[in-house]
Amino acid sequence: MGAIAALEAAEAENAANERNLEILTTAVGNADREIAALRACIAELEAQVPKWIPVTERLPEPDEWVLVSNGLWTGVGRYHPDEYEEPQTFWQSETSEFIELCGPKVLCWMPLPAAPTSQQGKSSLSGKEEA
C-alpha cells in the first residue's frame, strides 16, 4: 500500500470514528436524560409511599384512626390527648384497649390508606377490571 492510500484509509477510519463518537455522544446524552426522568419518577413514587412517623416527631390528629406500632405489635389505633391523666395510656386500639397497658409504648404511626372507590372495589372483588 502506498503512502497516499494509507493516508486515505486513515482519514476514512478517522471520519468513521468521528461519526461513531457523535452517535455514542448522542446516545449517552439521551440515556442521561432518560435516567434523570426515571429518577424523578422514582422520587415521585417514593413520596407517595406512606412512611412510619415517630411519635417524638409528630402525633396524628386526635381520634384519627392510624396504623400504630410499639415494636412488638402493629395494628390500628388512635391517640387521645387530654382525655386521660397518664400520658402512656393515650393510645387505644381498635378494640378500645389501651395499647401501652398491654405492652411497650407506641413508637410510631402512619396514616391508613384511603378506602377504595366503588369502581376499585368492584374490580378487585371480581378479579377483573371494569371497562
C-alpha positions in Angstrom: 0.0 0.0 0.0 1.3 3.4 -0.9 1.6 6.3 1.4 -1.3 8.1 -0.2 -3.6 5.1 0.0 -2.6 4.6 3.7 -3.3 8.2 4.4 -6.7 8.0 2.7 -7.5 4.8 4.6 -6.5 6.5 7.9 -8.7 9.6 7.0 -11.7 7.3 6.3 -11.2 5.4 9.5 -10.9 8.8 11.4 -14.2 10.0 9.8 -15.9 6.7 10.7 -14.6 7.1 14.3 -15.9 10.6 14.5 -19.3 9.5 13.3 -19.3 6.7 15.9 -18.2 9.2 18.6 -21.1 11.5 17.6 -23.6 8.6 17.7 -22.3 7.5 21.1 -22.3 11.0 22.5 -26.0 11.4 21.4 -26.9 8.1 22.9 -25.2 8.9 26.2 -27.0 12.3 26.3 -30.3 10.6 25.6 -29.5 8.0 28.3 -28.6 10.7 30.8 -32.0 12.4 30.1 -33.8 9.1 30.5 -32.0 8.4 33.8 -32.9 11.8 35.1 -36.6 11.3 34.1 -36.6 7.8 35.8 -35.0 9.2 39.0 -37.8 11.9 39.0 -40.4 9.2 38.6 -38.9 7.1 41.4 -38.8 10.2 43.7 -42.4 10.9 43.0 -43.4 7.3 43.7 -41.4 7.2 46.9 -43.2 10.3 48.1 -46.5 8.5 47.7 -45.5 5.6 49.9 -46.6 6.1 53.5 -43.7 6.2 55.9 -43.7 5.5 59.7 -43.8 8.7 61.7 -42.0 8.6 65.1 -44.3 9.8 67.9 -41.4 12.0 69.1 -41.6 13.8 65.7 -45.4 14.3 65.3 -48.7 12.9 66.6 -51.8 12.2 64.5 -54.9 14.3 64.8 -56.9 13.4 67.9 -59.1 10.3 67.5 -57.9 9.8 63.9 -57.6 6.0 63.2 -54.0 5.3 62.1 -51.6 2.3 61.9 -49.5 2.2 65.1 -46.6 0.1 66.2 -44.8 -0.3 69.5 -42.1 -2.6 68.0 -43.8 -5.8 69.1 -47.4 -5.1 67.9 -48.7 -3.3 64.9 -52.4 -2.5 64.4 -55.0 0.1 64.1 -55.2 2.6 66.9 -55.9 6.2 67.8 -54.4 8.9 70.0 -56.5 10.6 72.8 -54.8 13.8 74.0 -56.1 15.5 77.2 -58.5 12.7 77.9 -56.6 10.7 80.4 -54.1 11.6 83.1 -51.4 9.1 82.3 -49.7 10.0 79.0 -48.7 6.4 78.4 -52.4 5.5 78.1 -53.2 7.9 75.4 -53.2 5.3 72.6 -56.2 3.0 72.1 -56.5 0.0 69.8 -59.5 -0.7 67.5 -60.9 -2.9 70.4 -60.7 0.1 72.8 -57.8 -1.4 74.8 -55.1 0.9 76.0 -52.1 -0.2 73.8 -49.4 0.8 76.3 -51.0 -1.1 79.2 -50.6 -4.3 77.2 -47.0 -3.7 76.1 -44.3 -1.2 75.3 -45.1 2.4 74.4 -46.2 3.3 70.9 -43.1 4.3 68.9 -44.5 5.3 65.5 -47.6 5.6 63.4 -48.7 6.1 59.8 -51.9 7.2 58.1 -54.2 4.4 56.9 -54.7 4.2 53.2 -57.7 5.7 51.6 -60.7 3.4 51.2 -61.1 2.1 47.6 -63.6 3.8 45.4 -66.7 1.9 44.4 -65.2 1.1 41.0 -61.9 -0.1 42.6 -63.9 -2.2 45.0 -65.9 -3.9 42.1 -62.8 -4.7 40.1 -60.8 -6.0 43.0 -63.7 -8.2 44.2 -64.4 -9.7 40.8 -60.7 -10.1 39.9 -61.5 -8.3 36.6 -61.0 -4.7 35.6 -64.2 -2.9 34.8 -64.3 -1.2 31.4 
